[in-house]
Amino acid sequence: MTLDVSRRSLFALGAGLGASAMLGGSALARAPKLGTQTPYWHRFVLGDAEVTVVSDGPLPLGDPSGTFTGVPKEEVKKMLADNFLSPDNVVLEQNSPIVNTGDKLILFDTGMGSSKMFGATTGRQQKSMAEAGIKPEDIDAVVCSHAHIDHIGGIVDANNKPLFPNAQIYISQTDFDFWTDEGKLGSAAKDFVVHARKNLLPVRDRIVFFKDGQEFLPGVQAIAAPGHTVGHTIFLVSSAGKSFAFLGDLSHHSVLLLERPRMEFSYDTDPKQAAESRVKLLTMLAANKTPVMSYHFAWPGYGHVAKAGDGFHYYPEPMQMTL
């Protein structure tokens, strides 16, 4: 007897057997669902330095309509949807690099701390540091891009005890003076002033003010980027011929404020000046092909910016695996 079996029928037979094995009889795998995530830190090499990125957790802003302005809200929602992002709920990350130069351990920005102004998912920086094996008492310097709550909120704990007992705190004097001004407690900025005073005043004797263009720590240069706040600053971090720019809040969103860099952001002290700083500095970084790390871009926030028409495009850097 001759059997006429085609390749198609063999494939169909194989598929059927596979399906029956999955759906019937005893399953081969009974591993429980784990329901856990990887620790919220990432480590890479920069020249002779080691950089560990730690997260303070996602920061949800909600509907973008009242936050990203100067562009029709329908266009904002379309930009988000076209990039596979929720058009109704903007969620930012909070990425802080910790740079180990061999001589100093330098943390950039400290997250929300104990404040839940933006929800319960924030405030995990200390946990992320512990997961990464970094002790707060080993931090030599805390560098603040500006004095908004999500950047200085973790300098002290809920009881006003400094969380980095051996660190000096670096910030621009204009931002310190503006956000700790008691006279602003009756203004619309009250909540931000309260938290700035709570976190900065207990460590006033350890605060060092840097100036624009100054290399105030080995391999760390301040670059003024005013507008988001009066003293907002970005930093060029360098080691052995390699560098990246920590952007702080130069751009809160890798799509909206890069594709449309003159779009305004409601938390900016001076939105027009912020847009000017954004365009000027992103143009410089793109021209120099300087890698960037943004505090609020998708985890871990490290990549490159390139000119794209009247705006820019962000290209995430593949994660390095260090041994």
FENPERA-V231583 format. One record per backbone hydrogen bond with DSSP energy under -0.5 kcal/mol. CO is the residue of the C=O (numbers start at 1). NH is the residue of the N-H. If there is no record, write none. Layout:
co = <CO CO>
nh = <NH NH>
This chain:
co = <2 3 4 6 7 8 9 10 11 12 13 14 15 16 17 18 19 20 39 40 42 44 46 49 50 51 51 52 52 53 54 56 56 58 59 62 63 64 64 67 67 69 72 72 73 74 75 76 77 78 79 80 80 81 89 90 90 92 94 94 95 96 97 97 98 98 99 99 100 104 104 104 105 105 105 106 107 107 111 111 112 116 118 119 124 125 126 127 128 129 130 135 136 140 141 141 142 142 143 143 145 148 148 149 150 151 152 153 155 155 157 161 164 168 169 170 171 172 173 174 175 176 178 180 181 182 183 184 187 189 189 190 191 192 193 194 195 196 197 200 201 203 204 206 208 210 211 214 214 217 219 220 220 221 222 223 225 227 227 228 229 229 232 234 235 235 236 236 237 239 242 243 244 244 245 245 246 247 248 253 255 255 255 256 258 258 260 264 265 270 271 272 273 274 275 276 277 278 279 280 281 282 283 284 285 285 286 289 291 292 293 294 295 296 298 301 302 303 304 306 308 311 313 314 315 320>
nh = <4 5 6 10 11 12 13 14 15 16 17 18 19 20 21 22 23 24 41 55 53 51 49 46 100 44 53 54 98 42 96 123 124 60 92 90 66 67 68 69 266 264 75 76 77 78 79 80 81 82 83 83 85 84 91 61 62 59 56 96 97 54 99 108 52 100 101 106 50 101 102 106 107 140 141 99 109 143 153 154 115 119 60 122 128 129 130 131 132 134 133 138 139 168 107 143 144 170 109 145 233 151 152 153 111 110 155 114 163 164 160 157 167 142 208 144 210 176 177 178 179 180 181 182 184 185 186 187 190 192 193 194 195 196 197 198 199 200 201 203 204 206 207 169 171 173 214 216 222 220 238 216 217 236 213 234 228 269 270 269 227 232 225 223 237 246 221 238 244 242 239 291 237 246 247 293 235 250 295 257 258 259 260 260 261 312 263 69 268 274 275 276 277 278 279 280 281 282 283 284 285 286 287 288 289 290 289 291 245 303 247 297 95 93 301 294 317 292 315 313 311 308 306 316 304 322>
